Amino acid sequence: MPKKFQSLKEFYPFYLSEHQNRTSRNLHFIGTLLLIICFFYSLITQTWWMLVLIPVIGYGFAWFGHAFFEKNKPATFTYPFYSLASDFIMFWDILNGSIGEKLKRAKEVHQH
């Protein structure tokens, strides 16, 4: 039976353990970056219909990475809110260069 996570802090190491493939992480990063751009572009230009593209862009890149590189089921289906928050945390960790250390710690936590 899958573990029930009680907090985002507890979930994030699991999330990272499901994102070991660099290409998959890069696809998540690209999707998150594009959805952020799409969101702000929509706000600035008041092109509201573009907001419907946000989940397509974000999940499209992420799910492609899971299907073809991670070869696992996205956590979105089991933990939609923790997974969404974790996408943005991982985006930040990649952006600030801390992803390597976080992946290492997550692997240690997940093995226990």
JOURZI-V904147 format. One record per backbone hydrogen bond with DSSP energy under -0.5 kcal/mol. CO is the residue of the C=O (numbers start at 1). NH is the residue of the N-H. If there is no record, write none. Layout:
CO,NH / CO,NH
//
This chain:
3,5 / 7,11 / 8,12 / 9,13 / 10,14 / 11,14 / 11,15 / 12,16 / 13,17 / 14,18 / 15,18 / 16,19 / 21,25 / 22,26 / 23,27 / 24,28 / 25,29 / 26,30 / 27,31 / 28,32 / 29,33 / 30,34 / 31,35 / 32,36 / 33,37 / 34,38 / 35,39 / 36,40 / 37,41 / 38,42 / 39,43 / 40,44 / 41,45 / 42,46 / 42,47 / 46,48 / 47,50 / 48,51 / 49,52 / 50,53 / 51,54 / 52,56 / 53,57 / 54,58 / 55,59 / 56,60 / 57,61 / 58,62 / 59,63 / 60,64 / 61,65 / 62,66 / 63,67 / 64,68 / 65,69 / 65,70 / 66,71 / 66,72 / 74,77 / 75,78 / 75,79 / 79,83 / 80,84 / 81,85 / 82,86 / 83,87 / 84,88 / 85,89 / 86,90 / 87,91 / 88,92 / 89,93 / 90,94 / 91,95 / 92,96 / 93,98 / 93,99 / 94,97 / 98,102 / 99,103 / 100,104 / 101,105 / 102,106 / 103,107 / 104,108 / 105,109 / 106,110 / 107,111 / 108,112 / 109,112
//
